[in-house]
Amino acid sequence: MKKILFALLIFSFQSVFANPYMENYEFTEEYEDIRNSKDTKFLKPNEKVTVRYIDGVEEYFNYLSEGYVALGFSNFVSNSASNQEAIEQAKKVKAPLVLIIKTLLDQSFNINNVPKQSTNQLFYNFDAAFLALDESYKQTTLGIQFSDLPHDLVKKYQRNTGILVFLVYKNGPAYRSNILRDDVITQINGREVWKDNFSTILNEEKSKATPLKLTVIRDSTSKIIPVTLGW
C-alpha cells in the first residue's frame, strides 16, 4: 500500500512540474530536411533563446518571410506556462527563436472536465512555434512559396489552374515587384501555370531574353506585373 501511495505521489509531482512545451511538442513534417540542410542556422552553444509573444498568424508569417522555418510546434491549455519552460524546449531542439500566441479562454472553460477551483484562475491556450533561420530561400528564382488553389478559390474564380502565393520572402524579386501573399498567379509570359508546371515554365521563361511578366489575380481583379529577377 505504501508503494502505491508513493507511486501516486511521484506521478502527481511529475504532472504538476511537467514542462507543457515538451509534453506537447511535435516536429514538422519537413524537420528532417531542415535538419540536414547546410543553410539552416540552429541555436549555437551559449547562444540565448529569444521568446516573443505575437498577436496572430499574420505576424507569424512575417517571421517566415525573413527566412525562419518551423522545427516544431506545441499547443496546450494552461493557467501558467513560463518563458523558461519554452527556453528549455528550444534548447532541446536547438531553436533560436520561439513565437507564442497566448489566448485567454472563456471564463467558463473547464480543463479535463474539472471545474476551476477559483473564479480568479485564468486559463490560456498556448500556440508555440520553435524556429530556426534557413537562408536557402535566397537560392529560389522568385522568392515565394506557393500551393495549388484551395477549393474556395477554385469555386470563387471558377478555375482549376493557377497557384496561390502563401509566402513572399522579403527583399526578393517577387517582394520588390510587389507580389503579395494570397495573390493568385495564373500565367507566366502568357503561359498558363499550376503547381506541377510552375517551376518548369518559370525556368524556361527566365532563360529567354524577354522580360518576365506574371498575370496575377488580386481581389478578383487580374493584372500583369513585370518582375526583375536577381537577389
C-alpha positions as YAML, in Angstrom:
chain: A
units: angstrom
residues:
- id: 1
  name: MET
  ca: [0.00, 0.00, 0.00]
- id: 2
  name: LYS
  ca: [2.84, 2.36, 0.87]
- id: 3
  name: LYS
  ca: [4.44, 1.65, -2.53]
- id: 4
  name: ILE
  ca: [1.20, 2.52, -4.32]
- id: 5
  name: LEU
  ca: [0.82, 5.79, -2.40]
- id: 6
  name: PHE
  ca: [4.46, 6.65, -3.11]
- id: 7
  name: ALA
  ca: [3.99, 5.97, -6.83]
- id: 8
  name: LEU
  ca: [0.88, 8.17, -6.93]
- id: 9
  name: LEU
  ca: [2.77, 10.93, -5.13]
- id: 10
  name: ILE
  ca: [5.61, 10.78, -7.68]
- id: 11
  name: PHE
  ca: [3.11, 10.83, -10.59]
- id: 12
  name: SER
  ca: [1.34, 13.83, -9.08]
- id: 13
  name: PHE
  ca: [4.68, 15.60, -8.60]
- id: 14
  name: GLN
  ca: [5.68, 14.97, -12.22]
- id: 15
  name: SER
  ca: [2.31, 16.13, -13.56]
- id: 16
  name: VAL
  ca: [2.50, 19.39, -11.64]
- id: 17
  name: PHE
  ca: [6.05, 20.16, -12.73]
- id: 18
  name: ALA
  ca: [5.98, 18.72, -16.28]
- id: 19
  name: ASN
  ca: [7.06, 21.15, -18.98]
- id: 20
  name: PRO
  ca: [3.97, 21.67, -21.20]
- id: 21
  name: TYR
  ca: [6.12, 22.80, -24.14]
- id: 22
  name: MET
  ca: [8.00, 19.49, -24.02]
- id: 23
  name: GLU
  ca: [4.96, 17.33, -23.27]
- id: 24
  name: ASN
  ca: [3.00, 18.67, -26.25]
- id: 25
  name: TYR
  ca: [5.81, 19.17, -28.77]
- id: 26
  name: GLU
  ca: [5.52, 17.81, -32.33]
- id: 27
  name: PHE
  ca: [8.10, 18.09, -35.10]
- id: 28
  name: THR
  ca: [7.04, 19.40, -38.50]
- id: 29
  name: GLU
  ca: [6.91, 17.04, -41.47]
- id: 30
  name: GLU
  ca: [9.80, 18.97, -43.01]
- id: 31
  name: TYR
  ca: [12.03, 18.68, -39.94]
- id: 32
  name: GLU
  ca: [14.37, 16.02, -41.33]
- id: 33
  name: ASP
  ca: [15.03, 18.06, -44.47]
- id: 34
  name: ILE
  ca: [15.58, 21.17, -42.37]
- id: 35
  name: ARG
  ca: [17.94, 19.35, -40.02]
- id: 36
  name: ASN
  ca: [20.03, 18.07, -42.93]
- id: 37
  name: SER
  ca: [20.21, 21.42, -44.71]
- id: 38
  name: LYS
  ca: [23.57, 23.21, -44.60]
- id: 39
  name: ASP
  ca: [21.69, 26.51, -44.80]
- id: 40
  name: THR
  ca: [19.82, 26.07, -41.50]
- id: 41
  name: LYS
  ca: [21.18, 28.08, -38.58]
- id: 42
  name: PHE
  ca: [20.33, 26.24, -35.37]
- id: 43
  name: LEU
  ca: [20.88, 27.50, -31.84]
- id: 44
  name: LYS
  ca: [24.58, 27.69, -31.08]
- id: 45
  name: PRO
  ca: [26.18, 26.70, -27.76]
- id: 46
  name: ASN
  ca: [25.88, 29.59, -25.28]
- id: 47
  name: GLU
  ca: [23.50, 31.46, -27.63]
- id: 48
  name: LYS
  ca: [20.44, 32.93, -25.91]
- id: 49
  name: VAL
  ca: [16.97, 31.81, -26.99]
- id: 50
  name: THR
  ca: [14.58, 34.61, -27.97]
- id: 51
  name: VAL
  ca: [10.97, 34.22, -26.82]
- id: 52
  name: ARG
  ca: [8.40, 36.54, -28.37]
- id: 53
  name: TYR
  ca: [4.65, 36.79, -27.93]
- id: 54
  name: ILE
  ca: [2.82, 37.62, -31.16]
- id: 55
  name: ASP
  ca: [-0.74, 38.67, -31.94]
- id: 56
  name: GLY
  ca: [-1.62, 36.13, -34.60]
- id: 57
  name: VAL
  ca: [-0.87, 34.20, -37.77]
- id: 58
  name: GLU
  ca: [-0.03, 37.25, -39.89]
- id: 59
  name: GLU
  ca: [2.78, 38.22, -37.53]
- id: 60
  name: TYR
  ca: [4.00, 34.61, -37.66]
- id: 61
  name: PHE
  ca: [4.16, 34.83, -41.46]
- id: 62
  name: ASN
  ca: [6.22, 38.00, -41.15]
- id: 63
  name: TYR
  ca: [8.95, 35.94, -39.48]
- id: 64
  name: LEU
  ca: [8.66, 33.23, -42.14]
- id: 65
  name: SER
  ca: [9.15, 35.91, -44.79]
- id: 66
  name: GLU
  ca: [12.51, 36.71, -43.17]
- id: 67
  name: GLY
  ca: [13.66, 33.12, -43.71]
- id: 68
  name: TYR
  ca: [12.65, 31.46, -40.45]
- id: 69
  name: VAL
  ca: [11.38, 27.88, -40.65]
- id: 70
  name: ALA
  ca: [9.39, 25.96, -38.06]
- id: 71
  name: LEU
  ca: [11.12, 22.98, -36.46]
- id: 72
  name: GLY
  ca: [8.04, 22.04, -34.47]
- id: 73
  name: PHE
  ca: [5.01, 23.26, -32.53]
- id: 74
  name: SER
  ca: [3.50, 22.99, -29.07]
- id: 75
  name: ASN
  ca: [-0.19, 23.53, -28.38]
- id: 76
  name: PHE
  ca: [-1.76, 23.21, -24.93]
- id: 77
  name: VAL
  ca: [-4.06, 24.79, -22.38]
- id: 78
  name: SER
  ca: [-2.62, 26.00, -19.09]
- id: 79
  name: ASN
  ca: [-3.14, 28.55, -16.36]
- id: 80
  name: SER
  ca: [0.62, 29.06, -16.23]
- id: 81
  name: ALA
  ca: [3.48, 28.36, -18.62]
- id: 82
  name: SER
  ca: [6.76, 30.14, -18.18]
- id: 83
  name: ASN
  ca: [9.24, 31.54, -20.67]
- id: 84
  name: GLN
  ca: [11.90, 29.40, -19.05]
- id: 85
  name: GLU
  ca: [9.93, 26.26, -19.94]
- id: 86
  name: ALA
  ca: [9.76, 27.43, -23.56]
- id: 87
  name: ILE
  ca: [13.50, 28.11, -23.50]
- id: 88
  name: GLU
  ca: [14.21, 24.61, -22.15]
- id: 89
  name: GLN
  ca: [12.37, 23.04, -25.09]
- id: 90
  name: ALA
  ca: [14.03, 25.43, -27.54]
- id: 91
  name: LYS
  ca: [17.46, 24.36, -26.31]
- id: 92
  name: LYS
  ca: [16.45, 20.72, -26.67]
- id: 93
  name: VAL
  ca: [15.56, 21.15, -30.38]
- id: 94
  name: LYS
  ca: [18.19, 23.88, -30.98]
- id: 95
  name: ALA
  ca: [15.66, 26.57, -31.92]
- id: 96
  name: PRO
  ca: [17.00, 30.13, -31.50]
- id: 97
  name: LEU
  ca: [13.50, 31.67, -31.69]
- id: 98
  name: VAL
  ca: [10.17, 30.80, -30.06]
- id: 99
  name: LEU
  ca: [6.97, 32.56, -31.13]
- id: 100
  name: ILE
  ca: [3.96, 32.22, -28.84]
- id: 101
  name: ILE
  ca: [0.32, 33.12, -29.36]
- id: 102
  name: LYS
  ca: [-1.32, 33.24, -25.91]
- id: 103
  name: THR
  ca: [-5.11, 33.46, -25.94]
- id: 104
  name: LEU
  ca: [-7.33, 33.85, -22.90]
- id: 105
  name: LEU
  ca: [-10.03, 31.20, -22.81]
- id: 106
  name: ASP
  ca: [-13.65, 31.72, -21.87]
- id: 107
  name: GLN
  ca: [-14.13, 32.00, -18.12]
- id: 108
  name: SER
  ca: [-16.50, 29.03, -18.15]
- id: 109
  name: PHE
  ca: [-13.82, 26.75, -19.62]
- id: 110
  name: ASN
  ca: [-13.20, 23.52, -17.68]
- id: 111
  name: ILE
  ca: [-9.86, 21.79, -18.18]
- id: 112
  name: ASN
  ca: [-10.06, 17.98, -18.29]
- id: 113
  name: ASN
  ca: [-13.74, 18.29, -17.33]
- id: 114
  name: VAL
  ca: [-12.75, 19.58, -13.89]
- id: 115
  name: PRO
  ca: [-14.26, 22.92, -12.86]
- id: 116
  name: LYS
  ca: [-11.77, 25.62, -11.95]
- id: 117
  name: GLN
  ca: [-11.06, 25.88, -8.24]
- id: 118
  name: SER
  ca: [-11.35, 29.64, -8.24]
- id: 119
  name: THR
  ca: [-13.15, 32.20, -10.37]
- id: 120
  name: ASN
  ca: [-9.89, 34.15, -10.37]
- id: 121
  name: GLN
  ca: [-7.98, 31.31, -12.03]
- id: 122
  name: LEU
  ca: [-7.49, 32.08, -15.72]
- id: 123
  name: PHE
  ca: [-6.67, 29.55, -18.41]
- id: 124
  name: TYR
  ca: [-4.93, 30.28, -21.69]
- id: 125
  name: ASN
  ca: [-4.41, 28.49, -24.97]
- id: 126
  name: PHE
  ca: [-0.72, 28.46, -25.91]
- id: 127
  name: ASP
  ca: [0.34, 28.06, -29.55]
- id: 128
  name: ALA
  ca: [4.13, 28.00, -29.75]
- id: 129
  name: ALA
  ca: [6.35, 27.69, -32.81]
- id: 130
  name: PHE
  ca: [10.04, 26.81, -32.47]
- id: 131
  name: LEU
  ca: [12.04, 28.27, -35.35]
- id: 132
  name: ALA
  ca: [15.49, 28.36, -36.92]
- id: 133
  name: LEU
  ca: [16.82, 30.57, -39.68]
- id: 134
  name: ASP
  ca: [17.17, 29.00, -43.12]
- id: 135
  name: GLU
  ca: [18.71, 31.11, -45.89]
- id: 136
  name: SER
  ca: [18.17, 28.61, -48.70]
- id: 137
  name: TYR
  ca: [15.26, 30.75, -49.91]
- id: 138
  name: LYS
  ca: [17.85, 33.08, -51.48]
- id: 139
  name: GLN
  ca: [18.54, 30.33, -54.00]
- id: 140
  name: THR
  ca: [14.97, 30.45, -55.34]
- id: 141
  name: THR
  ca: [14.10, 32.32, -58.53]
- id: 142
  name: LEU
  ca: [11.21, 34.46, -57.33]
- id: 143
  name: GLY
  ca: [11.46, 34.21, -53.56]
- id: 144
  name: ILE
  ca: [7.98, 32.80, -52.93]
- id: 145
  name: GLN
  ca: [6.29, 29.70, -51.61]
- id: 146
  name: PHE
  ca: [3.13, 28.54, -53.33]
- id: 147
  name: SER
  ca: [0.46, 25.86, -53.42]
- id: 148
  name: ASP
  ca: [-2.43, 24.63, -55.54]
- id: 149
  name: LEU
  ca: [-5.55, 26.73, -55.42]
- id: 150
  name: PRO
  ca: [-7.65, 25.72, -52.41]
- id: 151
  name: HIS
  ca: [-11.24, 24.68, -53.06]
- id: 152
  name: ASP
  ca: [-12.73, 28.03, -52.03]
- id: 153
  name: LEU
  ca: [-10.64, 29.89, -54.63]
- id: 154
  name: VAL
  ca: [-11.36, 27.28, -57.32]
- id: 155
  name: LYS
  ca: [-15.02, 27.94, -56.70]
- id: 156
  name: LYS
  ca: [-14.61, 31.72, -56.41]
- id: 157
  name: TYR
  ca: [-12.59, 32.20, -59.60]
- id: 158
  name: GLN
  ca: [-14.12, 29.25, -61.49]
- id: 159
  name: ARG
  ca: [-10.73, 27.89, -62.49]
- id: 160
  name: ASN
  ca: [-8.51, 24.91, -61.71]
- id: 161
  name: THR
  ca: [-5.21, 26.36, -62.93]
- id: 162
  name: GLY
  ca: [-3.07, 28.90, -61.12]
- id: 163
  name: ILE
  ca: [-1.05, 28.89, -57.93]
- id: 164
  name: LEU
  ca: [-1.68, 30.55, -54.57]
- id: 165
  name: VAL
  ca: [1.22, 32.57, -53.16]
- id: 166
  name: PHE
  ca: [1.27, 31.91, -49.41]
- id: 167
  name: LEU
  ca: [4.66, 33.41, -48.60]
- id: 168
  name: VAL
  ca: [6.79, 36.18, -50.11]
- id: 169
  name: TYR
  ca: [10.38, 36.45, -48.87]
- id: 170
  name: LYS
  ca: [11.49, 39.95, -48.00]
- id: 171
  name: ASN
  ca: [13.79, 41.75, -50.44]
- id: 172
  name: GLY
  ca: [13.45, 39.02, -53.09]
- id: 173
  name: PRO
  ca: [12.39, 39.51, -56.74]
- id: 174
  name: ALA
  ca: [8.67, 38.95, -56.02]
- id: 175
  name: TYR
  ca: [8.81, 41.24, -52.96]
- id: 176
  name: ARG
  ca: [10.42, 44.08, -54.92]
- id: 177
  name: SER
  ca: [7.85, 43.60, -57.70]
- id: 178
  name: ASN
  ca: [5.00, 43.92, -55.17]
- id: 179
  name: ILE
  ca: [3.73, 40.35, -55.40]
- id: 180
  name: LEU
  ca: [1.69, 39.84, -52.24]
- id: 181
  name: ARG
  ca: [0.78, 36.90, -50.05]
- id: 182
  name: ASP
  ca: [-2.59, 35.45, -51.18]
- id: 183
  name: ASP
  ca: [-2.05, 36.59, -54.78]
- id: 184
  name: VAL
  ca: [-3.06, 34.03, -57.42]
- id: 185
  name: ILE
  ca: [-0.59, 33.69, -60.29]
- id: 186
  name: THR
  ca: [-2.29, 32.32, -63.41]
- id: 187
  name: GLN
  ca: [0.28, 32.90, -66.17]
- id: 188
  name: ILE
  ca: [3.97, 33.47, -66.81]
- id: 189
  name: ASN
  ca: [4.51, 35.43, -70.03]
- id: 190
  name: GLY
  ca: [1.06, 34.34, -71.18]
- id: 191
  name: ARG
  ca: [1.56, 30.64, -70.41]
- id: 192
  name: GLU
  ca: [-0.95, 29.00, -68.08]
- id: 193
  name: VAL
  ca: [0.58, 27.66, -64.86]
- id: 194
  name: TRP
  ca: [-0.39, 25.44, -61.95]
- id: 195
  name: LYS
  ca: [1.58, 23.83, -59.14]
- id: 196
  name: ASP
  ca: [3.06, 20.94, -61.14]
- id: 197
  name: ASN
  ca: [4.37, 23.02, -64.05]
- id: 198
  name: PHE
  ca: [5.04, 26.38, -62.41]
- id: 199
  name: SER
  ca: [8.76, 25.88, -61.71]
- id: 200
  name: THR
  ca: [9.39, 24.37, -65.15]
- id: 201
  name: ILE
  ca: [7.73, 27.23, -67.02]
- id: 202
  name: LEU
  ca: [9.40, 29.80, -64.77]
- id: 203
  name: ASN
  ca: [12.84, 28.37, -65.53]
- id: 204
  name: GLU
  ca: [12.09, 28.20, -69.26]
- id: 205
  name: GLU
  ca: [10.90, 31.79, -69.40]
- id: 206
  name: LYS
  ca: [13.71, 33.23, -67.30]
- id: 207
  name: SER
  ca: [16.25, 31.72, -69.73]
- id: 208
  name: LYS
  ca: [14.81, 33.81, -72.55]
- id: 209
  name: ALA
  ca: [15.84, 37.39, -73.23]
- id: 210
  name: THR
  ca: [12.24, 38.64, -72.85]
- id: 211
  name: PRO
  ca: [11.16, 40.34, -69.62]
- id: 212
  name: LEU
  ca: [9.27, 38.20, -67.11]
- id: 213
  name: LYS
  ca: [5.61, 39.12, -66.72]
- id: 214
  name: LEU
  ca: [3.23, 37.45, -64.26]
- id: 215
  name: THR
  ca: [-0.54, 37.53, -64.62]
- id: 216
  name: VAL
  ca: [-1.93, 37.91, -61.12]
- id: 217
  name: ILE
  ca: [-5.44, 37.85, -59.67]
- id: 218
  name: ARG
  ca: [-5.78, 40.07, -56.62]
- id: 219
  name: ASP
  ca: [-9.13, 40.95, -55.05]
- id: 220
  name: SER
  ca: [-10.87, 39.41, -58.09]
- id: 221
  name: THR
  ca: [-9.01, 41.75, -60.46]
- id: 222
  name: SER
  ca: [-6.47, 40.41, -62.97]
- id: 223
  name: LYS
  ca: [-3.31, 42.42, -63.63]
- id: 224
  name: ILE
  ca: [0.09, 41.91, -65.27]
- id: 225
  name: ILE
  ca: [3.11, 42.50, -63.05]
- id: 226
  name: PRO
  ca: [6.65, 42.77, -64.53]
- id: 227
  name: VAL
  ca: [9.31, 41.04, -62.41]
- id: 228
  name: THR
  ca: [13.03, 41.76, -62.39]
- id: 229
  name: LEU
  ca: [14.93, 38.65, -61.32]
- id: 230
  name: GLY
  ca: [18.02, 38.51, -59.14]
- id: 231
  name: TRP
  ca: [18.71, 38.94, -55.46]
...
